[in-house]
Amino acid sequence: MGLTRNISLVFAFALVFLLRTSEAQDQTPAPMMVVQAASASSTPTVSRPAENISSLQVAIRALQQVKAANEEMLKKQEATLQQLDELEKATEQLKVFAKRA
């Protein structure tokens, strides 16, 4: 009876883990924006300072969005790793209890 209970606990932990992992994978990552590099042109860049500043601001905003998305993904990955560690510890405890029974 004790072994059956331990096995059912392992399956319960595994089910919770799989559900949480699938929720994290269902979320689509933020789309990446690619900013085209400025090409060398025959017109001097001094004649369009407003456009350069504007394009730089757009590029900075895009990079900030990508950085925020990366930080969020890292947080999710860290949480998943912690869950895996907890699940592994619980599994080891169940193995010890199963050997005792």
C-alpha positions in Angstrom: 0.0 0.0 0.0 2.9 2.4 0.8 4.6 1.8 -2.5 1.4 2.4 -4.4 0.9 5.7 -2.6 4.5 6.7 -3.3 4.1 5.9 -7.0 0.9 7.9 -7.2 2.7 10.8 -5.6 5.4 10.6 -8.2 2.8 10.6 -11.0 1.0 13.6 -9.4 4.2 15.6 -9.2 5.0 14.7 -12.8 1.5 15.7 -13.9 1.8 19.1 -12.2 5.2 19.6 -13.7 4.0 18.7 -17.2 1.0 21.0 -17.0 3.1 23.9 -15.9 5.7 23.3 -18.5 3.1 23.1 -21.3 1.6 26.4 -20.1 5.0 28.0 -20.5 5.5 26.5 -23.9 2.0 27.5 -25.2 2.9 31.2 -24.9 4.3 32.5 -28.1 7.5 34.5 -27.7 7.5 38.2 -28.6 8.2 38.7 -32.3 11.7 39.9 -33.0 12.2 43.2 -34.8 15.1 43.5 -37.2 16.3 47.0 -37.9 18.0 47.4 -41.2 21.5 48.8 -41.0 22.0 52.2 -42.6 23.7 51.9 -45.9 26.4 54.2 -47.2 24.7 56.8 -49.4 26.0 59.7 -51.5 24.0 62.2 -49.5 25.7 63.5 -46.4 24.1 62.4 -43.1 24.3 65.9 -41.7 21.5 67.0 -43.9 19.0 64.6 -42.1 19.7 64.7 -38.4 16.0 64.5 -37.4 15.6 61.2 -39.4 18.8 59.8 -37.8 17.6 60.6 -34.3 14.2 59.2 -35.0 15.6 56.0 -36.5 18.0 55.6 -33.5 15.1 56.1 -31.1 13.1 53.4 -32.9 16.1 51.1 -32.8 16.7 51.7 -29.1 13.0 51.0 -28.3 13.2 47.8 -30.4 16.3 46.7 -28.5 14.6 47.5 -25.2 11.6 45.4 -26.1 13.9 42.5 -27.1 15.8 42.8 -23.8 12.6 42.8 -21.8 11.4 39.7 -23.6 14.7 38.0 -23.0 14.6 38.8 -19.3 11.1 37.5 -19.0 12.1 34.3 -20.8 15.1 33.9 -18.4 12.8 34.3 -15.4 10.5 31.6 -16.8 13.4 29.3 -17.4 14.8 29.8 -13.9 11.3 29.0 -12.4 11.2 25.9 -14.5 14.7 24.8 -13.4 13.6 25.3 -9.8 10.5 23.2 -10.4 12.7 20.5 -11.9 15.0 20.5 -8.9 12.1 20.2 -6.5 10.7 17.4 -8.5 14.0 15.6 -8.5 14.3 16.0 -4.8 10.8 14.7 -4.3 11.6 11.7 -6.5 14.8 10.9 -4.5 12.8 11.0 -1.3 10.2 8.7 -2.7 12.9 6.3 -3.8 14.3 6.3 -0.2 10.8 5.7 1.3 10.2 3.0 -1.2 13.4 1.1 -0.2 12.4 1.4 3.4 9.0 -0.2 2.8 
